[in-house]
Amino acid sequence: MSVARFWRQQVQRYNLVGNHCRNCDEYYYPPRTTCPFCRRNGEMEEYKFTGKGELVTYTIIHSAVEGFEHQTPYVLGIVKLEEGPRLTSQIIAQPEDVNIGMEVRPVFRKLGESGDKGMLHYGTKFTPA
């Protein structure tokens, strides 16, 4: 399998795809194979999140790990999606423009690169709505 094909198959990373349990109506991201509440009685189905959400909390990164030094300072936050799940993501905004409770929307951006050939990784980040 080619590298490009491998990354195209990473549906959840590119499209915010998780799960919904039809039995208890809970939503999960990243996807799970079993509902932790219903266990064997759960009926999991694939679910594509809208990506709309609210910034629950955040921090401003001033001293970044290798490979992200050129982005500092940047905002790393916890986003609560409309459907309920929370996830950690970079918030694409100036630190002074970010506040707890603000509405955010998903954007498709470069996450990083790795390997000798500098393979690029893309995925979802968030920006003010």
C-alpha positions in Angstrom: 0.0 0.0 0.0 1.3 3.4 -0.9 1.9 6.0 1.8 -0.7 8.4 0.3 -3.3 5.7 0.2 -2.6 4.7 3.9 -3.2 8.3 5.0 -6.4 8.7 2.9 -7.8 5.7 4.8 -7.4 7.5 8.1 -11.1 8.5 8.0 -11.4 9.6 11.6 -8.4 11.9 11.4 -9.6 13.7 8.3 -13.3 13.8 8.9 -13.9 13.7 12.7 -15.6 10.3 12.4 -16.4 8.5 15.6 -19.3 6.4 17.0 -22.8 6.7 18.2 -24.5 4.1 20.4 -28.1 3.7 19.3 -28.9 2.1 22.6 -27.9 4.9 25.1 -27.5 7.7 22.5 -23.9 8.5 23.6 -21.3 9.7 21.1 -17.6 8.8 21.1 -14.5 10.3 19.6 -12.1 8.6 18.7 -14.2 5.6 17.7 -14.7 2.7 20.0 -15.7 -0.9 19.2 -17.9 -1.2 22.4 -20.0 1.3 24.3 -18.6 1.6 27.8 -22.1 2.1 29.3 -24.1 -0.5 27.4 -21.3 -3.0 26.9 -22.6 -6.0 24.9 -26.1 -4.4 24.5 -24.7 -1.4 22.8 -25.3 -0.9 19.1 -22.4 1.1 17.7 -22.7 2.9 14.4 -20.2 5.2 12.6 -21.0 8.9 13.1 -19.5 11.9 11.4 -19.3 14.9 13.8 -20.2 18.4 12.6 -17.1 19.6 14.4 -18.9 22.6 15.8 -18.1 23.0 19.5 -17.0 25.1 22.4 -13.6 25.7 23.9 -13.7 24.3 27.4 -10.2 25.2 28.5 -6.8 26.0 26.9 -3.2 26.7 27.5 -0.7 28.8 25.6 2.4 26.9 24.6 5.6 29.1 24.7 8.2 26.4 24.8 7.3 23.8 22.1 8.6 20.3 21.4 10.9 19.7 18.6 9.3 20.5 15.2 6.9 23.0 16.6 9.3 25.7 17.7 8.4 28.0 14.8 4.7 28.0 15.8 5.2 29.4 19.3 3.3 30.8 21.0 0.3 28.6 20.0 -2.9 27.6 21.7 -3.7 24.1 22.7 -7.2 23.5 24.0 -9.9 21.0 24.9 -13.0 21.3 22.6 -16.4 19.9 23.5 -18.2 19.0 20.3 -21.9 19.7 20.0 -22.6 16.0 20.3 -20.7 15.8 23.6 -17.2 14.3 23.1 -14.2 16.3 24.1 -10.9 16.3 22.3 -7.6 18.0 22.5 -6.6 20.2 19.6 -4.6 23.2 18.5 -6.7 26.3 18.2 -5.7 28.4 15.2 -5.9 31.9 16.6 -3.8 34.6 18.3 -3.6 33.8 22.0 -5.1 37.1 22.9 -8.2 36.3 20.8 -9.0 33.1 22.6 -11.3 32.7 25.6 -13.1 29.9 27.5 -16.6 29.3 26.2 -15.9 30.6 22.7 -17.5 28.7 19.8 -15.1 26.9 17.4 -15.3 25.2 14.1 -13.0 22.6 12.5 -10.4 23.4 9.9 -8.2 21.0 7.9 -4.5 21.8 8.6 -1.0 20.3 8.6 -0.3 18.5 11.9 3.3 17.8 11.3 5.8 15.8 9.4 8.0 12.8 10.1 10.5 10.5 8.7 13.6 11.0 6.5 11.5 12.1 3.6 9.4 14.5 5.6 6.1 12.8 5.2 3.3 15.3 6.0 0.5 14.5 8.4 -2.8 16.4 8.0 -5.9 16.5 10.2 -8.4 18.6 12.1 -7.6 21.7 14.2 -10.1 24.3 15.3 -10.5 28.0 14.8 -13.0 30.6 16.3 -16.4 30.2 14.6 
